[in-house]
């Protein structure tokens, strides 16, 4: 496609696409294409000017070549990205805001006074109706106050004041609706399905294929701990499915043949084969949006308090207006009180502050599922880390494979990878990746695979029982034996590695040594968290005492617990909460999910198990633990901003009331200053915290 380079500097280029007009859809296609070019770190597309701005670390020639190859009809973009990008939403609300401002001042400049007065009266009907509706319900809340202020101004022929009040209320409504919809859309997109491959069943064979290749009526197998990728009907098997993400049910639901399952829900136990009803997770997006908007998840405690306080203050504002009139017998002074209320700013600025903080967190690759979780992070004094994949690097690797049954290393690794590929966890991924690196083909050669949480995997290979997992699982639960003459080799297995044991027919076949290096930033992150208000840092792991002790000493945690089971982690979290502590739990695996659910704020690593991500309240990227520090900073900053807003709103509006009662300022000025301050505080609340 034709393009022109408008500006260029090292690692940065701005390109103009030569076309008449760029649609929202075309802008989204181009943006998706550019973001997926290897070496491109960021890409933005501006549909109004048909420009694209990208930063890159690759060679300039690669970027230019990519632009030359680009064509809208040749880019395969997932439908949910095009349908829910948010680009059109932002453009629509920008236009609404601009139109409202332009029309307001155009009316004042060009519309004759009588017509302007008539227009103001017509617009006031909406607010008066809302106030009357509120009164009919027996409530005296913010709509009543707004309606009273506008009605009194109209009755006094003060159309300028009435118009100003309605204009500023309208601006506030647009800003609140825009921010709310954008935040909900951003949140819903981040919660949308991100499944690249699924297990397709053809006859008796399971084939791993791309999600995009699945069609209606295909048969797909979903293993324990994995997310169901499509709406469908259970064709075979039995499972307990966690549907909390769609229905809010806390307990998993039993699914058997003939039952309906939904995209985005999680198989907690068992395994099911489903017949695909809709070959797209598109419907899930709408379900999530509805769930978010109907739930209290977006509301923090302070936000809810602000809304309740705003409504509770309305009767006192009306009472103050009445008392001022009774004492002064001055209508102007009484109206000055009526024009100024605390509720407007409280009710508008607090939700905007919370939703803006959620949006800001998303800019740092942090997904927060609700404002109350930011409040929980701000209040937290205890943080519990899972070790593997959290404090240690997200992608541990296989360092050695030690054979105990005469098979060569590659054959043993192939068998292990075949078993582990069904259950995405950092250790399992290390085994599968090692097999890929050695180009070992590990086709399905076993019977049904059973995952035993926090222990290991059991299956049958060529008629022989094969198991892989922890020392406890292999030697204590399954009572496997070390082959004759191999004890000395076993006793000299390098201690600096984590060990994964594999046995066939009750005999140890291999020990896979996993190198699980500590994240370089782990110690600094823990120190930063302590400085930001965390008083107690705990590490919990299923690893041995030796491994846990070594890691704990390096990172500087206050306490650590080794060889723990999933229920132990959850029990510890509940115990800390019972002592009055606010607890954050951070993990990435299936075995972390009970603790993530129990914590005041559960944080999952984004490339961990689907069930951990689904249950967690917050998700962070896999590459840098500093995102936890960033999250804590945003949360602390949000609470400080909210407290500052309280003080500003109370002090400034109290001053306005005093000035109005003393007759220093007129009601028109009171209304203008009050609504302007509300707008300014709300706009300030929308700014980034960091």
TORMARLO-136639 format. One line per 5 residues: number of its first residue (from 1); for each residue x, y, z of C-alpha. Coordinates in Angstrom, 3 decimals, padded with zeros to 6 digits, m for minus. Example, Ala and Ser with C-alpha at 12.3 -4.5 7.8 and 13.67 -1.06 7.14 Angstrom:
1> 012.300 m004.500 007.800; 013.670 m001.060 007.140
END
This chain:
1> 000.000 000.000 000.000; 001.168 003.566 m000.725; 002.481 005.592 002.198; 004.562 008.702 002.913; 007.097 009.094 005.725
6> 006.147 012.337 007.512; 008.720 012.302 010.311; 011.519 010.015 011.423; 014.092 009.735 014.207; 016.125 006.852 015.589
11> 013.762 004.004 016.495; 010.665 006.078 015.735; 008.740 006.799 012.539; 005.481 008.547 011.583; 003.860 007.403 008.355
16> 000.892 008.790 006.407; m001.217 006.202 004.562; m002.230 007.556 001.161; m006.012 007.084 001.049; m009.119 009.281 000.995
21> m010.377 008.465 004.477; m009.457 005.896 007.090; m012.375 004.169 008.800; m012.321 002.985 012.424; m012.145 m000.608 011.206
26> m009.192 000.109 008.895; m007.377 001.908 011.728; m007.844 m001.118 013.980; m006.592 m003.489 011.264; m003.488 m001.375 010.639
31> m002.805 m001.012 014.377; m003.107 m004.778 014.913; m000.788 m005.428 011.947; 001.873 m002.992 013.173; 001.765 m004.209 016.781
36> 002.465 m007.749 015.598; 005.587 m006.875 013.608; 008.629 m008.406 015.274; 010.726 m005.624 016.782; 007.912 m003.054 017.009
41> 007.547 m001.939 020.640; 004.489 000.300 020.213; 002.128 001.428 017.472; m000.612 004.048 017.317; m002.921 004.803 014.408
46> m004.818 008.087 014.009; m007.864 007.567 011.793; m008.592 011.308 011.421; m005.269 011.991 009.694; m004.614 008.458 008.338
51> m001.268 008.497 010.163; 000.577 005.743 012.013; 003.244 006.307 014.664; 005.490 003.417 015.665; 008.586 002.869 017.780
56> 010.830 m000.061 016.993; 014.043 m001.866 017.939; 014.458 m003.839 014.715; 016.107 m002.639 011.495; 014.449 000.298 009.743
61> 014.321 m001.697 006.503; 012.115 m004.333 008.171; 009.592 m001.672 009.172; 009.525 m000.124 005.694; 009.154 m003.573 004.141
66> 006.212 m004.324 006.439; 004.456 m001.130 005.315; 005.029 m002.031 001.660; 003.477 m005.473 002.146; 000.461 m004.166 004.058
71> m003.044 m004.516 002.663; m006.266 m004.287 004.670; m007.794 m007.401 003.126; m004.724 m009.555 003.791; m004.554 m009.106 007.579
76> m006.322 m011.766 009.644; m007.571 m009.881 012.709; m009.642 m011.657 015.408; m013.236 m010.451 015.149; m013.436 m009.521 018.842
81> m010.571 m007.043 018.420; m012.359 m005.270 015.560; m015.763 m005.369 017.231; m014.587 m004.140 020.628; m011.545 m001.970 020.047
86> m013.012 001.132 021.714; m011.777 003.427 018.944; m015.272 004.391 017.793; m016.413 004.848 021.396; m013.666 007.397 022.103
91> m014.343 009.290 018.893; m018.090 009.406 019.589; m017.686 010.866 023.065; m015.073 013.384 021.940; m017.573 014.629 019.374
96> m020.353 014.755 021.992; m018.175 016.852 024.282; m017.071 019.249 021.534; m020.613 019.602 020.165; m022.029 020.414 023.592
101> m019.466 023.161 024.213; m019.822 024.634 020.704; m023.631 024.600 020.800; m023.692 026.186 024.254; m021.660 029.211 023.233
106> m023.220 029.417 019.777; m026.674 029.719 021.403; m025.447 032.445 023.750; m023.902 034.406 020.892; m026.451 034.011 018.106
111> m029.803 032.967 019.616; m032.143 035.840 020.669; m032.775 036.074 024.413; m036.462 034.966 024.265; m035.559 031.857 022.251
116> m032.628 031.151 024.576; m034.985 031.398 027.573; m037.479 029.072 025.889; m034.721 026.564 025.089; m033.518 026.655 028.737
121> m037.061 025.986 029.989; m037.422 023.064 027.586; m034.123 021.533 028.725; m035.078 021.934 032.392; m038.030 019.538 031.970
126> m035.661 016.544 031.976; m034.073 017.493 035.309; m037.375 018.457 036.936; m038.870 015.120 035.862; m035.930 013.205 037.393
131> m036.347 015.140 040.636; m040.096 014.439 040.812; m039.503 010.769 040.037; m037.065 010.615 042.942; m039.579 012.260 045.275
136> m042.313 009.821 044.209; m040.060 007.017 045.464; m039.882 008.752 048.823; m036.230 009.725 048.408; m034.539 013.103 048.712
141> m031.376 012.628 046.703; m029.143 014.491 044.233; m031.754 014.656 041.384; m034.111 016.504 043.775; m031.420 019.067 044.556
146> m030.564 019.585 040.888; m034.251 019.947 039.995; m034.842 022.428 042.828; m031.872 024.614 041.859; m032.903 024.691 038.187
151> m036.621 025.267 038.955; m035.931 028.162 041.332; m033.603 029.794 038.785; m036.213 029.480 036.011; m038.997 030.869 038.255
156> m036.785 033.861 039.041; m036.195 034.359 035.291; m032.510 033.718 035.914; m032.056 031.686 032.747; m028.298 032.168 032.642
161> m027.857 030.432 036.001; m030.268 027.634 035.060; m028.491 027.167 031.732; m025.044 027.139 033.369; m026.129 024.545 035.925
166> m027.577 022.268 033.213; m024.569 022.776 030.919; m022.081 021.781 033.630; m024.266 018.858 034.717; m024.390 017.749 031.088
171> m020.608 017.999 030.695; m020.182 015.973 033.872; m022.596 013.305 032.622; m020.715 012.966 029.331; m017.330 012.728 031.060
176> m018.608 010.190 033.594; m020.349 008.073 030.947; m017.309 008.211 028.660; m014.848 007.233 031.357; m017.159 004.552 032.705
181> m017.812 002.954 029.310; m014.154 003.115 028.336; m013.045 001.573 031.623; m015.671 m001.165 031.388; m014.724 m001.879 027.766
186> m010.993 m001.951 028.609; m011.679 m004.261 031.523; m013.953 m006.538 029.496; m011.425 m006.758 026.665; m008.710 m007.718 029.095
191> m010.988 m010.434 030.475; m011.907 m011.698 027.016; m010.620 m015.038 025.859; m006.993 m015.314 024.910; m006.767 m018.951 023.886
196> m004.540 m019.662 020.910; m004.719 m023.457 020.681; m007.203 m026.175 021.642; m007.366 m029.965 021.540; m009.495 m031.089 018.595
201> m010.779 m034.667 018.661; m010.839 m036.551 015.357; m011.881 m040.146 015.838; m009.704 m041.463 018.656; m006.942 m038.925 018.050
206> m006.357 m035.598 019.791; m004.764 m032.860 017.665; m003.672 m029.467 018.945; m004.901 m026.810 016.492; m005.338 m023.049 016.371
211> m008.576 m021.733 017.876; m009.353 m019.956 014.592; m009.521 m023.333 012.795; m012.409 m024.617 014.917; m015.829 m024.728 013.287
216> m019.338 m025.286 014.576; m020.022 m028.918 015.596; m016.314 m029.732 015.989; m015.453 m031.874 019.011; m013.014 m030.281 021.464
221> m011.486 m031.781 024.620; m010.915 m029.550 027.667; m008.632 m030.853 030.405; m008.711 m030.006 034.091; m007.473 m026.526 034.948
226> m008.100 m025.182 031.441; m010.550 m022.611 030.139; m013.484 m023.697 027.985; m012.841 m021.870 024.674; m016.316 m022.053 023.105
231> m019.984 m022.205 023.993; m021.118 m025.785 023.448; m022.780 m028.978 024.647; m020.978 m031.634 026.680; m020.642 m034.682 024.430
236> m018.692 m036.877 026.838; m017.053 m036.816 030.250; m017.847 m035.174 033.557; m016.402 m032.066 035.173; m016.887 m029.456 037.864
241> m016.929 m026.110 036.051; m016.238 m022.740 037.671; m018.703 m020.267 036.119; m017.999 m017.354 038.470; m016.735 m015.145 035.637
246> m020.167 m015.166 033.983; m022.736 m016.042 036.650; m021.041 m014.964 039.881; m021.611 m018.437 041.365; m018.919 m019.161 043.930
251> m019.278 m022.947 043.760; m018.351 m024.982 040.662; m021.213 m026.567 038.718; m021.317 m030.252 037.703; m021.421 m030.714 033.941
256> m022.269 m034.050 032.335; m023.277 m035.198 028.861; m025.994 m032.993 027.363; m025.332 m029.964 029.579; m024.443 m026.554 028.141
261> m021.047 m024.999 028.849; m019.911 m021.451 028.173; m016.773 m019.910 026.752; m014.491 m018.500 029.418; m015.544 m020.806 032.245
266> m012.960 m023.094 033.861; m012.800 m026.876 034.291; m011.780 m027.172 037.956; m012.016 m030.962 038.165; m012.418 m033.721 035.605
271> m012.325 m033.560 031.831; m015.018 m032.993 029.227; m015.483 m033.298 025.498; m017.704 m030.584 024.049; m019.486 m030.154 020.750
276> m018.894 m026.558 019.673; m022.095 m024.523 019.334; m020.506 m021.206 018.368; m017.017 m021.059 016.915; m016.210 m017.734 018.561
281> m015.981 m016.384 022.072; m017.633 m013.157 020.911; m020.713 m013.655 023.057; m018.546 m013.751 026.153; m017.556 m010.106 025.695
286> m021.159 m008.928 025.935; m021.741 m011.211 028.936; m018.720 m009.791 030.729; m019.750 m006.193 030.049; m023.205 m006.918 031.435
291> m021.738 m008.705 034.459; m019.403 m005.799 035.235; m022.077 m003.132 034.869; m024.588 m005.013 036.996; m022.160 m006.017 039.735
296> m020.580 m003.995 042.526; m017.098 m005.069 041.398; m016.262 m001.677 039.947; m017.122 000.112 043.149; m014.588 000.538 045.894
301> m015.709 001.051 049.477; m014.818 004.757 049.400; m016.652 005.179 046.109; m019.831 003.628 047.510; m019.483 005.741 050.663
306> m019.122 008.863 048.508; m022.322 008.061 046.631; m024.258 007.354 049.834; m022.824 010.458 051.503; m023.752 012.545 048.466
311> m027.379 011.468 048.721; m027.445 011.847 052.526; m026.217 015.456 052.259; m029.102 016.542 050.013; m031.707 016.976 052.814
316> m029.205 019.030 054.819; m028.555 021.302 051.828; m032.313 021.846 051.423; m032.651 022.383 055.169; m029.801 024.905 055.072
321> m031.554 026.762 052.278; m034.773 026.941 054.283; m033.053 028.050 057.502; m031.080 030.730 055.665; m034.345 032.158 054.311
326> m036.077 032.007 057.706; m033.171 033.766 059.415; m032.313 036.364 056.746; m035.645 036.636 054.908; m033.423 037.051 051.859
331> m034.300 034.866 048.865; m030.979 035.577 047.157; m028.952 034.376 050.127; m031.112 031.251 050.478; m030.669 030.404 046.809
336> m026.913 030.832 047.196; m026.982 027.863 049.580; m029.197 025.898 047.214; m026.807 026.469 044.317; m023.930 024.988 046.270
341> m024.005 021.372 047.391; m021.359 018.852 048.343; m023.061 015.946 046.643; m022.375 016.860 043.009; m018.612 016.816 043.288
346> m018.587 013.779 045.588; m020.790 011.708 043.335; m018.965 012.633 040.136; m015.290 012.802 041.105; m015.013 009.577 043.113
351> m016.152 007.118 040.388; m014.025 008.967 037.836; m010.968 008.689 040.089; m011.468 004.942 040.573; m012.175 004.172 036.935
356> m009.263 006.318 035.784; m006.956 004.409 038.143; m008.161 001.125 036.606; m007.464 002.562 033.158; m004.016 003.761 034.211
361> m003.174 000.330 035.626; m004.044 m001.220 032.256; m001.399 001.006 030.643; 001.188 m000.877 032.708; m000.145 m004.309 031.645
366> m002.090 m004.626 034.910; m005.708 m005.779 034.700; m007.836 m004.819 037.713; m011.305 m006.353 037.852; m012.789 m003.683 040.120
371> m012.109 m000.575 042.159; m012.523 m002.351 045.478; m009.404 m004.393 044.696; m007.341 m001.232 044.294; m008.606 m000.182 047.705
376> m007.674 m003.618 049.093; m004.135 m003.300 047.689; m003.808 000.184 049.216; m004.936 m001.112 052.634; m002.886 m004.331 052.489
381> m000.191 m004.907 055.098; 000.625 m008.546 054.249; 001.664 m010.025 050.908; 002.051 m013.742 050.169; 004.162 m014.886 047.209
386> 004.092 m018.266 045.560; 007.698 m019.068 044.632; 007.756 m020.897 041.305; 006.946 m018.632 038.389; 006.446 m015.651 040.686
391> 009.566 m014.847 042.708; 011.513 m017.051 040.364; 011.454 m016.471 036.614; 008.224 m017.189 034.828; 009.930 m019.656 032.497
396> 012.147 m022.134 034.347; 014.139 m024.435 032.077; 015.338 m028.006 032.050; 019.021 m028.105 033.035; 019.579 m031.892 033.005
401> 017.744 m035.168 032.487; 019.187 m038.035 034.554; 018.218 m041.518 033.336; 017.574 m044.352 035.793; 016.143 m047.042 033.475
406> 018.590 m047.179 030.572; 016.564 m044.987 028.202; 018.419 m042.061 026.681; 017.714 m038.491 027.821; 015.758 m037.516 024.709
411> 013.367 m040.463 024.995; 012.690 m039.732 028.671; 012.175 m036.039 027.960; 009.806 m036.915 025.110; 007.667 m039.051 027.450
416> 007.662 m036.349 030.118; 006.648 m033.655 027.622; 003.834 m035.821 026.309; 002.391 m036.004 029.834; 003.083 m032.436 030.930
421> 001.727 m030.594 027.865; m001.857 m031.019 029.069; m001.386 m028.949 032.221; 000.021 m025.433 031.746; 002.232 m024.549 034.692
426> 005.720 m023.080 034.710; 007.410 m026.439 035.429; 005.282 m028.255 032.846; 006.055 m025.537 030.303; 009.786 m025.957 030.988
431> 009.593 m029.653 030.100; 007.515 m029.051 026.960; 009.786 m026.213 025.802; 012.905 m028.350 026.346; 011.413 m031.049 024.107
436> 010.638 m028.453 021.429; 014.176 m027.076 021.582; 015.535 m030.585 020.987; 012.945 m031.057 018.204; 011.454 m034.087 019.931
441> 008.049 m035.095 018.582; 005.850 m036.091 021.510; 002.651 m037.325 019.864; m000.121 m038.662 022.060; 000.946 m042.149 023.161
446> m000.850 m042.462 026.476; m004.335 m043.073 027.789; m006.350 m040.515 029.749; m004.176 m038.182 031.787; m005.097 m037.547 035.437
451> m003.769 m034.457 037.229; m003.409 m034.706 041.006; m003.189 m031.147 042.376; 000.158 m030.299 044.049; 001.395 m033.846 043.444
456> 001.758 m034.754 039.778; 000.362 m036.553 036.738; m000.681 m040.159 036.261; m001.420 m042.007 033.003; m000.816 m045.245 031.101
461> 001.790 m045.505 028.322; 001.866 m048.637 026.175; m000.063 m050.468 028.886; 002.319 m049.388 031.661; 001.478 m046.975 034.460
466> 003.519 m043.779 034.175; 003.627 m040.997 036.748; 005.509 m037.723 037.013; 005.634 m035.247 039.852; 007.115 m034.397 043.236
471> 009.280 m036.572 045.502; 006.350 m036.885 047.887; 004.043 m038.119 045.112; 006.490 m040.580 043.548; 008.093 m042.117 046.610
476> 005.640 m041.606 049.469; 002.203 m041.709 047.831; 002.993 m044.113 044.988; 005.856 m045.944 046.814; 008.026 m046.195 043.720
481> 011.503 m047.690 043.961; 014.936 m046.641 042.778; 016.324 m049.254 040.324; 018.969 m051.599 041.682; 022.488 m050.153 041.571
486> 021.284 m046.555 040.989; 021.141 m045.375 044.611; 024.521 m043.632 044.498; 023.520 m041.678 041.375; 020.273 m040.713 043.081
491> 022.123 m039.558 046.207; 024.379 m037.309 044.119; 021.683 m035.467 042.141; 022.731 m031.772 042.073; 021.060 m029.926 044.943
496> 020.989 m026.515 043.283; 018.104 m027.594 041.032; 014.424 m028.336 041.625; 013.671 m031.979 040.811; 010.848 m033.510 038.809
501> 010.596 m037.301 039.193; 009.193 m039.705 036.594; 008.465 m043.371 037.219; 007.138 m046.183 035.011; 005.644 m049.353 036.476
506> 006.682 m048.389 040.007; 010.364 m047.834 039.147; 012.104 m044.472 038.934; 012.856 m043.758 035.268; 014.220 m040.232 035.326
511> 014.937 m037.191 037.416; 014.509 m033.961 035.468; 016.575 m031.143 036.953; 014.780 m027.817 036.632; 016.722 m024.614 036.775
516> 014.439 m022.047 038.327; 016.514 m018.859 038.519; 015.452 m016.080 040.834; 014.114 m012.963 039.148; 016.782 m010.277 039.193
521> 014.301 m007.716 040.459; 012.766 m009.893 043.235; 014.799 m008.493 046.139; 014.350 m004.866 045.018; 010.611 m005.399 044.552
526> 010.221 m006.761 048.080; 012.219 m003.842 049.513; 010.051 m001.383 047.544; 006.851 m003.037 048.769; 008.005 m002.707 052.384
531> 008.696 000.988 051.830; 005.221 001.438 050.321; 003.415 000.138 053.418; 003.648 m003.670 053.333; 004.688 m004.872 056.802
536> 004.889 m008.623 056.249; 006.193 m010.502 053.187; 005.663 m014.275 053.075; 006.811 m016.910 050.561; 004.975 m020.234 050.210
541> 006.078 m023.096 047.981; 005.608 m026.787 047.405; 009.381 m027.125 047.024; 011.693 m028.699 049.572; 012.904 m026.934 052.710
546> 016.393 m026.679 051.191; 015.225 m024.886 048.038; 012.767 m022.653 049.902; 015.364 m021.606 052.472; 017.885 m020.643 049.776
551> 015.373 m018.481 047.864; 013.958 m016.879 051.035; 017.441 m015.864 052.186; 018.191 m014.231 048.829; 015.010 m012.180 048.444
556> 014.566 m011.116 052.067; 011.059 m012.330 052.913; 009.930 m012.159 056.547; 008.576 m015.729 056.619; 008.592 m018.735 054.320
561> 006.822 m022.092 054.250; 007.981 m025.103 052.232; 006.281 m028.281 050.970; 002.832 m026.697 051.299; m000.364 m027.922 049.626
566> m002.971 m025.640 047.986; m005.210 m025.849 051.048; m002.259 m024.816 053.244; m001.850 m021.579 051.286; m005.557 m020.777 051.500
571> m005.599 m021.656 055.220; m002.673 m019.326 055.876; m004.416 m016.459 054.056; m007.612 m017.002 056.057; m005.611 m017.120 059.298
576> m003.895 m013.812 058.514; m007.262 m012.222 057.699; m008.717 m013.483 060.974; m005.949 m011.544 062.741; m007.221 m008.355 061.148
581> m004.629 m008.166 058.385; m005.369 m007.221 054.788; m003.758 m009.846 052.546; m002.527 m009.854 048.941; m001.789 m013.271 047.381
586> 000.357 m013.581 044.239; 000.573 m016.814 042.247; 000.443 m018.355 038.794; m000.624 m021.984 039.050; m003.678 m024.182 039.520
591> m002.542 m024.898 043.079; m002.569 m021.163 043.912; m006.234 m020.650 043.007; m007.735 m021.401 046.487; m005.423 m018.828 048.103
596> m006.030 m016.283 045.323; m009.740 m016.619 045.948; m009.359 m016.308 049.739; m007.173 m013.167 049.695; m008.495 m009.608 049.919
601> m006.763 m009.096 046.568; m005.588 m012.073 044.512; m002.953 m011.290 041.868; m002.177 m013.754 039.072; 000.726 m013.777 036.616
606> m000.742 m013.424 033.113; 001.032 m016.412 031.551; 000.079 m018.762 034.389; m002.791 m021.252 034.483; m006.147 m020.044 033.133
611> m007.938 m020.874 036.366; m005.523 m018.698 038.352; m006.090 m015.770 035.978; m009.832 m016.248 036.038; m010.144 m016.453 039.824
616> m007.665 m013.652 040.531; m008.917 m010.102 041.116; m005.873 m008.580 039.399; m003.568 m009.852 036.642; m000.048 m008.589 035.968
621> 002.316 m009.238 033.060; 004.874 m012.044 033.243; 007.999 m010.058 032.500; 008.540 m007.784 035.473; 007.579 m008.002 039.148
626> 007.924 m004.225 039.400; 004.331 m004.128 038.159; 003.328 m005.111 041.706; 005.143 m002.035 043.010; 003.440 000.045 040.306
631> 000.064 m001.409 041.316; 000.711 m000.556 044.959; 001.753 002.983 043.978; m001.400 003.482 041.866; m003.581 002.119 044.681
636> m001.934 004.306 047.327; m002.121 007.289 044.982; m005.824 006.651 044.354; m006.619 006.699 048.068; m004.609 009.891 048.566
641> m006.422 011.497 045.627; m009.821 010.528 047.013; m008.955 011.930 050.452; m007.679 015.141 048.854; m010.902 015.389 046.850
646> m012.944 015.102 050.051; m011.011 017.954 051.654; m011.155 020.165 048.549; m014.882 019.598 048.024; m015.832 020.211 051.664
651> m013.607 023.271 052.160; m014.374 025.029 048.859; m018.130 024.463 048.973; m018.299 025.517 052.623; m016.541 028.745 051.626
656> m019.040 029.330 048.796; m021.994 028.815 051.138; m020.502 031.246 053.644; m019.879 033.861 050.949; m023.422 033.438 049.627
661> m025.057 033.719 053.076; m023.001 036.833 053.818; m024.202 038.315 050.531; m020.694 038.654 049.127; m021.444 036.634 045.986
666> m024.683 036.236 044.021; m026.444 032.871 043.382; m025.299 032.978 039.754; m021.702 033.290 040.848; m022.167 030.555 043.483
671> m023.563 028.183 040.865; m020.812 028.995 038.394; m018.010 028.585 040.948; m019.543 025.424 042.425; m020.092 023.713 039.083
676> m016.735 024.862 037.751; m014.962 023.475 040.825; m016.872 020.200 040.436; m015.772 019.972 036.826; m012.150 020.857 037.630
681> m011.937 018.333 040.493; m013.493 015.666 038.254; m011.068 016.426 035.419; m008.195 016.329 037.908; m009.479 012.947 039.112
686> m009.149 011.618 035.572; m005.431 012.406 035.377; m002.853 009.652 035.728; m001.619 009.104 039.268; 001.962 008.173 038.388
END
